[in-house]
Amino acid sequence: MLPSRFLFRFSVPCFQSEPLWSDQGAALGERHRLAGLQDLEGSAVFADVRAAWSASGLAFSVHVQGKQASPWCRINRIGDSDSFQLWIDTRDVHNVHRASRFCHWFIALPFGGGGRADQPLVQWMPIPRARDNPAAIADGLLQARSERLPGGYRLDVLLPAASLTGYDPAEHPRLGFTYAVIDRELGEQTLSAGAPLPYREDPSLWATLELVEPIRK
């Protein structure tokens, strides 16, 4: 049976935030919470996901709750780890099924990095079947911060503008977007249509993230 979210094209607001990032990560409030579209299918929601933008890039925060076990994160098995995954198309194109050079895939782990495997990490990944890849990203540009919490964790991710080919909020304030929170214990939570549809490689299955500016008084 096809997921109910496949039948609709969704657009969710993403509010501007200044500053976008600090030494404490992304301080994103209630207005930055992304709508929980999983309710359309009665799916369990175990992660609070928030997003913000500025001219300097995009920031995300995920709070996973309800875990009994520690997150399973392995730097040498990043694709199999508990993770927060992001897909972004800086041109918001929905009538193609293969990614262009404006499409990006990032995987962030709350832990697994550093000498003691207790640090977060975020990595760009090539999208399967992509027609082309975005520009290479300089080492150390992507940033992440995490902390263990009772029953889960919080993970913040910063994607600077330089890591997003074609990112131009003034000219292109709508981004193709979806996310997946992957957890071996709790399952999979996605924004737009999830499995069994091939959302990891097909931009036509992604939602739209609208970059909203604050109201001027």
Secondary structure, 3 states (H helix, E strand, C coil): CCCHHHHCCCEEEEEECCCCCECCECCCCHHHECCCHHHHHCCCCCEEEEEEEECCEEEEEEEECCCCCCCCCCHHHHHHCCEEEEEEECCCCCCCCCCCCCEEEEEEEEEEECCCCCEEEEEEECCCCCCCCCCCCCCCCCEEEEEEECCEEEEEEEEEHHHCCCCCCCCCCEEEEEEEEEECCCEEEECCCCCCCCCCCCHHHCEEEEEECCCCC
